[in-house]
Amino acid sequence: MVDKTTASFRALFSSNRRALLRYLTRRVGRENAPDLLQETFVRLLTRETAAEIVDPPAYLRRTAGNLAKDFARHRALERKIVDADADSCDAASEEPSAEHLVEDAQRRARLAKAVAALPPRCREIFEMRVGQNMSQRDIAATLGISRKTVEQHFRLAMERCRTAIK
């Protein structure tokens, strides 16, 4: 017979797994996200005071975010060590190839064209978010529109930009 704790954990896992996996995939990549997802739930399971957690989904999101940050720090440290080793041997040039430079220039041109083709409000929101690094809340307040509208315009802009650079 399944006890109440196991059933509630299964329900928590079922209702949060996809969102956490998407979040982790964006942060650490498709290859490493499942491992961090598993570690997120293991941390909840092994926590002695798990029953005292007021908002388990928020705890899971925070844990996943912390694991992603730790993972990024670990990768950065690995890169430093590898780069230090590469400097001491005959490594290939880190300069991009001519072909790579041409591809980048073409991709930038397609991106600029896609941004220019956005509807005016959509382009304005995209430029405020990406160019000025403003939050959705600040953009909404500046333009006198809802955050949901800002989110919809920004999502449209990102979809068109991604399509343009593929």
N, C-alpha and C positions, 0 to 999 in steps of 0.2 A: 504494500500500500504506500502511496506517495504522501509524504507529510506536507503540511501547509507551507513550510519554508521552501521545499523543493518546487512545489507548484507555483509559488509566487516568484521564485527565481526564474523558472521557465517562462512565465508570462512576461517578466521584465526583459528577459533575453529576447523573446519573440518580438516584443514591441519596440525594442531599441537597436537591435542588431543591424538592420539595414542603414539607418541614419548614421550610426557610429562608423560603420564600414565605409560609407561614402565620405564621411568627414576624414577618416584616417587615410583613405585612398588619396584624397586631395593633398593631404599634408605629407605623407611618406611614400606614396606610390602604391601601385597595385600589388607589387610583389611583397611588400612588408606589412601592409594594412591588416591582413588576417591574423598575423602573429600578435600585433598590438591589440587587436580586438579581443583576442583570446586572453591576453594579459590583463586587459581592462576588467573582464568579468572574473578572472582569477583573483584579482585584487579585492573585488567585492566579496567573493566567496570566502576568502581567507581572512577577511577583516573580522576581528572578534566582536566588534560593536556594530555589525551590519544592521542589526535590528533597530538600532537607534538612528539610522540615517533617515532624515525627514523627507528628502526628495531624491530617491534613488536614481531617476534619469539624470538629474543634474549632477549627482555624484559620478555617474558613469561618464558624462560629457567632460567633466573636469579631469577625471582620471585619464581619459583618452587624450585630452589636450596635453596633460603633463607628460604622458608617455611619448607623444609625438615630439614635444620639445626635447625630452631627454634623447630620443632617437636622433634628432637633428644635431644636437650637441655632440653626440657620439660619432656621427658621420663626419662632422666638421673636424673633429680631432683626428679621425682616421685619415682624412684628406691631408691634413697638415703633416702627419707622419709619412704618408706616401709621397707627398710633394717634397719633403726633406730628403727622402731616399732617392727620388728621381733626380734631384739637383746634383747628387753626388755621383751619378752615373751618366752615361751617354744616352740621354732620353731624346725622343723625337721632339721636334720643334713644337712649341705650344701655339705658334702663330697659325691662324686659320688659313686654309688653302684658298687659292683664287676662286675655285669653284664654290666653296663655302661662302666667301664674301659676296659673290654674285647672287647666290641663292638668298642670302640675307637681305641684300638690297632689293631683290624682287619681292620678297615677303613683306618688307617694310613699305614698299610702294603699294602693294595690294591692301595692306592694312590701312594706309593713309587714304586710299580711295574708298575703302569700306566705311571709314569714319566720316569722310566727307559726304557719303551718300546717306548717312543716317538722317532720320527726321530731326528737325532743329532742336526740339526739346530733348530728344533722346541723345543727340550729340552733345548738347550742353551738359546733361547729367553725366555722360560718359567722361567728358573732359574734366568736370569738377571732381569726379571720383578718382580717375586714374591720374590726370595731370596735376591736380592740386591736392590729391590724397585726402579729400574731405569724406567724412562719414555720411552714411545715408541720412542720419538724423539732421546733420548740419545742412546737407543739400536740401532736404525737405523744408527746413526752416527758412533757408535763404530764398527758395523759390516759392514758398507758400503753398506747397502741395503735400500730400500724405507720403509717409515712408513707403507704403505699399506701391504707390505710383512711381516713386524713385526706383524701387526694386524692380518693377516691371520694365521700366525704360532701360535700366542698366543690364538686366538679363537679355533683353532684345539686342542691345548693342554688343554684348559679349558673344552672343550666338552668331551675329553677323560677322564680327571680327574673326572668330574662330573659323568660320566657314571660309572667309577670305584668305586666310594664311595657310590653309591645308593644301 
